[in-house]
């Protein structure tokens, strides 16, 4: 599963990446996390506010750090 964390590398971008890593570890899901820092690349993904999380090409979260339960639902761990 490919996860893209979009943002300039700010503290909230790092928090979003950490939440995704933790959720994947809890669920035992293997993910590839890429950081997208180029604003033109973000715009091509449809992201206009950061931080943003894109899962397999689908924008899941924009302008906030997602909660772990939210990320788990994206990764197939919805309960």
BELRA-V936002 format. One record per residue. N is the residue number from 0. D_CENTER is the distance of its C-alpha to the mean C-alpha in Angstrom with 1 decimal. Layout:
BEGIN
N,D_CENTER  N,D_CENTER
END
This chain:
BEGIN
0,11.4  1,9.4  2,5.7  3,5.3  4,4.4  5,7.3  6,10.0  7,13.4  8,12.7  9,13.7  10,13.8  11,11.1  12,8.6  13,10.0  14,9.8  15,6.1  16,6.2  17,9.2  18,8.4  19,6.2  20,9.3  21,11.7  22,10.8  23,11.2  24,14.3  25,15.8  26,15.6  27,16.7  28,14.2  29,14.0  30,10.7  31,10.7  32,8.0  33,8.9  34,8.8  35,10.1  36,12.7  37,15.3  38,15.6  39,17.5  40,14.8  41,12.3  42,15.3  43,15.8  44,12.5  45,13.6  46,11.6  47,14.2  48,12.8  49,10.3  50,8.1  51,5.9  52,2.7  53,5.2  54,6.6  55,10.0  56,10.6  57,10.1  58,8.4  59,7.4  60,7.1  61,9.0  62,11.0  63,10.2  64,8.6  65,8.0  66,10.7  67,10.9  68,13.0  69,10.7  70,8.0  71,11.2  72,12.5  73,9.8  74,10.6  75,14.3  76,15.3  77,16.4  78,19.7
END
